[in-house]
Amino acid sequence: MLASRTTSALVKAKSGARSSLRWASTAAEKDKYKIVVIGAGSGGLTVASQIYKRFKAAGKPLNEGDIAIVDAAENHYYQPAWTLVGSGLTRKEETRKPVSSLIPSHLAHIKENVKTFAPDKNSITTSSGREIGYDSLVVSVGIQTNWNGIEGLPKALADSSSGVSSIYSYETCDKVWNDIEALRSGQAVFTQPSSVIKCGGAPQKIMWMAWDRFQKTGRGDQIKVDFYTGTPAMFAVKKYSDALNEMRIQRGVGGHFQHNLTKIDAANRKATFKNAADNSDVVVDYTFLHVTPPMGPMDVIKGSPIADEVGWVAVDSATCQSTKFSNVWSLGDCSSLPTSKTAAAITSEAPVLTENLFQFVDTGKLGTAKYDGYTSCPLLTGYGELLLAEFKYGGQPKETFAGLPFIGDQAKPNRLFYHFKKDLFPWAYWNHMLSGSWFGPSGGIRPKYPPPQ
Ligand code: UQ1
């Protein structure tokens, strides 16, 4: 049975200079939408607006409220800036905005979370038990951070004097900066798990920023910096991995690979790692510990009919279309797209998904747009310097600025890229990307694709 029509609220809505009374599209008015987007994160908001604009540009505009965004979250976060908060460059309040302020009035907002998927019936149910039908479904629910995956971590993070912090949450990203500033001497340990994580470069970005801060404030000689990572190298792409490893050696930072954090003993400031090489436990003393927790697919996707065997939404790696249901699509961290999970990846995934979905709805044929795996890691290496890693499937570099005379090699950190990360990308994200008019390396120009044959 479809859920009953509940609280439709008469609201006063301002559109431009006009002020008019209308029925709020945010209220639970309909039980079927043309397009349902699950998730009001970077992927969901970006693609919902791109889809709306794509239909409009083709002269086939959707009606107000034909697209619904399903998400109960109060707030939306610009997570790429949490490294900047941990480095003392941004206040954390600047990384957060109410979801309701980011959803334009022509998109419906259903303030509930998805609970189950019934793709054979073209519907989902929400946590309140409401059933919502769709013609097309786009899933972008993000990735789950498993704080409990490391014994002692939640307790250590909650204690302001523990010396343990993480840039991977809004609650703890400012503690990172406090801890970096408070450290006078001793052992600064930075961890990265062996699991898939969002933004694979962030665990070392914060390390490089801390290292640079220690040098610039005369503490470098008293503080030993070590990187313990569950991965086999500094980075997944050889070109950048080699450059970063060279930097690590030159800066005197310890490199401990295939070491996965399992336990924190906060009372005695000891961290235990599992060394994958010989399966031994390695206990390390720390004064300051920066933790990147393990991550994995969201529970709501795991075991659902749209998931692959791991728990990601199973999609074709070039088209973003579900490999199981032709009217289901996915992008972002929750998808099975075999690329690294970043907002930069979403800038390239969203126009591909949008084009293929539009053509499929309009002509019954898939569009010709193909995602090549483009992703980017703007890797802070210190104050005023950044290495802009950009690559595609297969770990092949795909660099926007390679060969430009004033840039040279993108594996060499420079100041222009630092200002991209600190100033340009947050501006582009809030002002253009979430409203569907920013396309990553091609800026404000939407990529064009030939029509389907
Ligand atoms: C980008 O467009 C973007 O979004 C605003 C980012 O922020 C999360 C990025 O990190 C990157 C790399 C891009 C890609 C854009 C250019 C100009 C390389």
Boltz pocket constraint, residues with backbone or C-beta under 6 A from the ligand:
constraints:
  - pocket:
      binder: B
      contacts: [[A, 80], [A, 343], [A, 344], [A, 347], [A, 376], [A, 377], [A, 378], [A, 389], [A, 400], [A, 424], [A, 425], [A, 426], [A, 428], [A, 429], [A, 433], [A, 438], [A, 439], [A, 440], [A, 441], [A, 442]]
      max_distance: 6.0
